[in-house]
Amino acid sequence: MSEPSASIFEQLQTLLCFQTAKTIGAYIATDTEIDLLPYLQNNLPLSFPRFKNPYYEYAQINALTQLVQGKFGILEPNKHCPIATHLEILLIPGVRFDKQGHRHGHGHGYYDRLLEHETGIKIGICYDHQIETQPLKKQPHDIPMDIVITPTHMRVIN
């Protein structure tokens, strides 16, 4: 377990909304993202994005064995896992964030469409160097974060 992951998880645990959440939407980290799964696996059930052409949906797992190889080689819930609804907390990776909570991903809009109808608290997770000092260029479909957490800082926006 890496130090940045531990630091971010410690900060998450200070949030009352995280402490009381019964439904959490998480992500499976790629090589460039903060991996929180080792810390979150004790919070099962969890929900993760699952590709359903042409978009993603959140699906709930009760065991890590329910994760299978998915689109882009990222683990996702198998096809038998139920669609998740009413997620209270959504942990969102990104390539860049600004101090106003705006997020840039890999440019395909998958997370923006995934989050479009989600009402839970959206928490951006990233490394310190991924925070931009200048506002990011926004698109009409971009979904802002309510909180952004790095290994050394937590910014509450909403």
N, C-alpha and C positions, 0 to 999 in steps of 0.2 A: 504494500500500500504506500502510495507516494505522499510526500509531505504536502504538496498543494491540495491533493484530495482530502487529506485529513483536516487541513486548515479550513477548507470550504465546508466540510461536513460539520465541523465544530460551530461555524457561524450559522449554518442552517438550524442547528439544534437550539440556538438562542431565540429563534423566531417562534412566537406563540402559535402562529398559523401552521408552522411545520410540526410543532409539538402535538397539536390537537388534530391534525389532518388524518382522516381515515382513508382517503384516496389520493394517491400520488402518481402523477405521470412523470416518468423518468426517461432516460435515453441510454443507449449502449454506446459508449465512447469509441471514437475512432482513434488512430494514433496521435492526432493533434488536439484531442479534447481531454478535459479533466474526467477521470474515471471515478465515479461515485458508487458504482455497483457494489464493491466490497463492503461499503458502509451501509448501503440501502437494503442489502439482501435480508437483513433482519426485520425489515418493515413490510414484508409480504402480507397481503397481495400488493403488487405494483402493476402499473400499466406502462406499456412501451409502444412506440410507433410500429405499425405493421403496414407494409405496402399492400394497397388494394388498388390496382391500376385504375386511373392514373394518379391517385393520391395516396396519402397515408391516413390511417385511423389509429386511435389508441385501442389496444386490446390488453386485457388483464391476465396476469399470470399468478399462480399460487406457488410455483416452484421454478427454479432456474432451468430445470430439465425441459420446461415448456418452450424454451427459446430455440429457434432453428435458424440456419443460414438464410438470409433474406436478400432483398435487393441491395446492390452495391456491396455485397459481402458482409453486411452488418447483421448481427443477430436480431431476431424479432420474434414475437409470440407466434406459435404455430396456428394453423387455420382453425383449430378447435377451440382456441381461447376466445371468450366472449368479448364483444366490443365494450369498452369502458365508457361510462357516462358520469357526469357530475364530478370531474376531478377537481379536488380542492387546491392542490399544488401542482404546478407544472414546471419541471426543471428543464431548461432549454439551453443547448450548446449554441455556439456561434463562432464565426470567424472574427468578427469585430463588433464592439458595442460602443455607444457613446454615453456621455454622462446623463443624457435625457432618457436612457433606456431603449434607444433605437438599436436594432440588431441587423447585421448583415450575415447571411449564411453563405452557402455555396452558389447562390444565384439561381436556383431552380424554383424557389417559392414554396417548397414542400412544407416547411414549418409554418409559414404564414397561412397556408390553406388548412393545415392541421389545427392551428390555434384559432382560426376564424370564428368558431362558434363556442369556444371554451371560455367559461366565465371565472375559472379558478385563478389564483394568484400565479402570475408568470414570473419565474425567477431565472434570469440569465446567468449562466455559469461559464467562466472563462479565466484565462491567465491574465496577469496584470498588463502584460505587453499588448493585449488585445483590446484595451480600452483606448479609444481615440480622444484626444483633447478637443478636437473640433467636431461639431455636429455632423453625423453621417447624412448622406443624401437619402431622402425618404421617398418611397413609392406609395401610392394610395393604398395598396394592399398590405403594407408592412404592419406588423403587430408589435407594439412596444412592450417592453418588460415593465413589471411593477417594481422589481428589485433586481439588481445586478451584483453578483458576488464574485470576487477574485480571491486568491489566496491571502491577500493582505488587506482587503477592504470590502465593506458591504455598503452599497448605495441604495437607499429606499427612495423610489421615485414617486410611487402612488401609495 
